[in-house]
Amino acid sequence: MSQVFFADINKRLKWDQMIINICEKVIPTTVKSGDLVAVKLHMGEKGGGTFIKPSLIKPIVEFIKSVGGEPFLTDTSTLYRRSRGNAIEYLKTALLNGFSPEFMGCPIIIADGLNGESEVEVSFNGKHLSKVYVASTFMAVDSLIVVSHGKGHRLCGFGGSIKNVGMGCLSQKGKILIHKVSQPKVNLEKCVGCGACEKQCRWSAIKVIDGKASIDYEKCVGCLDCFIVCSFEAVSPPEQGKEEVLIRLAEAAAAVLKKFKDKAAFINFLIDITELCDCVPNASRKFAPDIGILGSKDIVAIDKASIDLIKESCNNKSIFFDLHKVNPEIIIEAAEEIGLGNAKYKLIEM
């Protein structure tokens, strides 16, 4: 069984001590002196409030420095139109959310270039993916520390480390290969022709024609921004595409991590556990109590343990399906099947 280290928030330790306790277990075996270290995280949308705060990331940065690593914070731009659509927008948003190089004590680099185009093609023999387009920065570093916020997710059920790597480490072309199978549908009976979706779509793929929204599937990348902005629940992802998205995410994560082997570690914060992901600009409803911090060298084990702890805290084994009608165990099973990690774990309390 894989080891998953757990700092329980109910032990009432100070945050810095909890974080250091986790770092001590997973970083020294990952980062060597002189390593260029990518700290992969989500630095929040403009107007959002439940991303992992800079004050909780800073101790991780300082610990990496203490073992001789050269850390920098990094993420990739988004397919949808909000406040992280290119590197300039993202850096402005990160600064607004408190992620300044001065405070963090390290640089901030957007990994996929100015417009999401900087990538390395990685071959992969997957069920759905034969190639994965990885943001080029990740292919140039020595080690990877993935810091994830465990929470609900409309498309995946649960968003954790696998989602953070399998989507968040890809260029825009790489993201499209995953999202394409989640192209939304329009319920014409519910559509009122308000035009919010047309205005929001970055790809000009949805238009209001004769008072109803119509999708051009040649242009649609499946980013689901129209789904998010529709106030009338007239746009929704296809039910049949959800499982394939999860499998593609697992395959993409495996393609990224091929480079790192034992040079990657994962930290999940199970706090501010909301129904929706941090890409949604307005904070969504919390559905579980704060639990603590997990750390592991096994990406599958840490996400499986995170899902189990959240279910236990809610006393509801189907909580993610109840919220989003998708079972996140699918991504765990897919990731384990392709050798990304072990779903059997030993939870070690710090």
N, C-alpha and C positions, 0 to 999 in steps of 0.2 A: 504494500500500500504506500501511496505517496504521503509525504508529510505536509500538513497545512497548519501553520502556526496562527494562533488566535489570541488577540488582545481584547478581552471582554470589557466593554464600556462600563459594565456593572461593577467591575473591580475598583472603579473610582480612582484610577491612576491619572496623572496629568497627561494631556494629549502628547506632549513631546516625549514623555517616557514610554507611552504606548507605541508610538511610531518608532522610536529607537529600538525597543524590544523586538519589533518585527524586522527592522532593518538588519539587526545583528544576526538574524537567522538566515537571511536570504541574499544579502548584498556581498559580504566578504567572499562567498563562493562563486560570485558572478563577476565582480569587478576587480581587475588587477591594476596595480599602479601604472599610470600612464594611459589607461584606456580612455578613449572618447566614448562617453556614456550618454545615450539618448534616453531621456526621461519622458516617456510617451504618456500624455494625459489630455484631457478635454478642459480647455481654459474658459468654458462657458460662453453662452450667447449674450448679446446685449439685452439687458432686462431680466435675465435669468438669475436665480439666487441659490440653486441647490448643487452647483458644481463643487468639487473639492477645493476649498479655499487656499489661497497662497500660503497662509500661515501653517497649513498642514502639509504642504508640499516642501516648504523650506527645510524642515529637519531631514527630509530624505536627501535633498541636495547637499546639505552639510555633511551627512553621513558618507555619501559617495566621495566627497572631497577628503574626508578623514582617512579613507583607505587608498587614496592616491588617484582616484578617478577624476576625469575632467567632464563634469556634467553640463548638459544644456536641456532646456525644456523644449518639447516639440509636439506638433500635431499637424494635420493636413487640412486643407480647405474643403469646403462642402459643395455638394451638387446643387443644393437648393439656394434660394435667394433670401439671405437674412444679413447677418453681420460677420460671416466668416467665409464668404464666397471666393476670396483670393487672399494672398499673403498680406497685403496692405490692410484690408478690412480686418483680417484676423488679428494682426499685431495691434491695431487700434483697440479692438474689443478686449484683447488680453490685458492691455494697459488699463483700460477702463475697469476691468474686473480685478485689478490689483497685482497683476503679474508683470512687474517691471524688472528689468535686469538688475537694477540697483537693489531692490528689496530681496529678490530671489538669490542674488549672489552668483548668477550665471547667465549666459546668453539665452535668447529665445529664438528659435529657428523654425520656420514653417517648412515642413519636410518635402513638400511636393512642388516647390518653386513658386513663382509669382502668380501663375494662373492654374495651378494644379497639373501642369504638363510635365514636370520633371520626374522621370520614372525609369525603372529598370525592369525589363521583361524577364520573368522567372518562369521556367517551364515547370509544369506540375501534372502528374498523371492522376487526375481526379475523376470522380464520377461525372462531374459537370464542368470542371475547369481544366483546360490543358495548358493555360498560361495565366499568370497573375502579374499585374502591373503594380510594382511596389514603388512607393515614393523613394526617390533616389537617396535621400539622406540616410534612410535606415540601412541601405546597403553599403554605406561608407563608414559606419561606426564599429566600435569593438564590442560593445555590450549594450544591452537594452533592459531598462527598468520600466515596466508597464504599470502605471497607477490608474486604477479604474474606480468608478463610482457605481456600486451595485444598486440597481433600481429597476423599475418596470420599463418595458419598451413596447410600443405599439406593434412593431413588425416582428420582433424576436421574442416577446414575452418578458425576457430578462436581459439586461445589458450589463456585461461584466468584462472580464479580460479577453475572452475570445472575440467578442464583438469589437472591443477596443483595438485589437490587432487586425482582425479579419476585414474590418472596414476602415478603421482609422489609420492604418499604415499604408493605404493604397493611394495611388494617384487618382485623378478624376476618371480616367479611362478604366482603371481597375474597379472603382466603385460602380461604374455603369454596368460592368459585366455581372455584378451581383444584383444590383437593383432592377435590371431590365425585366427580371421575372416577376417583379412586384408592380408592374404597370397597373394603375388603378382603373376602375370601372365607374361609370356615371349612372346613377339611378334617376332616370328622366322624370319619374313621378315626384321625386323629392326636389329636383333642381328647380330653382326659381329664376335662374338666369341673372343673378346679381352681378356676375363678372369678377368676383373676388379671386377665383381660381385663375382666370385669364390674366389678371393684373399681376398675380404673384409668380406665375410660371416663368422661370428664367430661360427656359428652352423654347418658348413660344409654341408649346405643344397642345395647349387647350384653348379653345375659342368658344365664345357664346354665339351660336348660330340659331336663328329663329327662336330665340328665347331660352335655349337649352345649351348646356356645356357639351362640347364635342372634343374628343381626344384624337390627335394625330399620332398614332402609335409608331410611325417612322421617326418622329422627333422626340417622343416621350422616353426619358431615361429611367423612369420609375422612382424618382426621388420622393414622391408622395407629398410634396409641398401643397398641392391642391387639396389633398385629403386633410392636411392639418388646418388649412385656413377656411375650409367649408363649414359654415355655421349651421347648415341644414342637413348634414350627414348624407349629402347626395353623392359624394365621392368616397370610394373605399378601395382598399387593396383587394386583389382577388384571393379568395379562400384557397384555391388550389396552388398558389404560388408560395405560400408561407413556408412550407416544409423545405422546398428547394432553396429558398433564400438562406435558411439556417445551415443547410449542408454546404452551400457555396461559401458561406462565412467561415465554416470550419476548414474547408479546403484552402481558402485564401490565407487564413492564419497559419496553417501548416507550411504554406509556401514561404511566407515571411520568416518563420522561425527556423526554416532549414539552415539559414545563415548562422544562427546563433548557438544552437545546440545547448551547451551548459552555460552560455553567456547571456542568458535571459532570466529575469525573475519578475514576479507578479505580486502586486499589492492591491487588495480590494478594500475600499472603505465602505462599510455598511452603516451609513448614517444618512439622514435626510432621504429615506427610502421612498421615493415618489412613484406614482403610477406611470409617469412619462419620463422620457430621457432628458438629458441636459441640453439637447438641441432645441427644445421648446422654450421660447423666450420667457414665458410667464410661468412662475413656479406652480407645479401641479400638486394635487393632494397627496399627502403622505399616507401610506397604507400599512406601514409596519413601524415598530419602535426602533430607535437607534440600537445597534448591536455591537459594533466594534470594528476592528481592523484585522484582515487576514493577510498572510504572506505565504508564498510557496514558490518552488521552482517548477511546479507542474501547473500549467494553465488550465487543464481539464479539472484537476482536483480542486483548485481554488474556486472555480466557478461552480462546481457541483456542491462544495461545502457552503458557498454563499447562498445558493438556491435553497439548500436544506435548512440553513439557519433562519432564513427569512420565512420559509413555510412554517417552521417550528414556532417562530415568534408570533405568527398570525394564527397559529393553531388551525391551519387550513392547507392541506396538501395540494389543493388545486388552485391556489390563490392567483397564480400567473395566468392560468387558462381562464379563470373567472374574469380577470381584468381585460384580457386582450384576445381571448379565443385562440391562443397559440401555446403549445407546450415547449418550454425551453429545454426540456430534457432531450429533445431531438438534436440540438446542437451538441450536447454533451455526448450522446451516443455516436453521432457522426464523427466528432473529434477523436473519441477513443478508438473508433473503428479504423481510422486512418493513421493511428499511432501517434497522435499529438500529445497524449498523456493518459493518465489512469483515473477513472471515475471512482475507484476505491481509494479512500484516504483515511489517514489517522489525524484527528484533530488534536493538536497539542496546545493546551492553554498556557499562556505566558504568565 
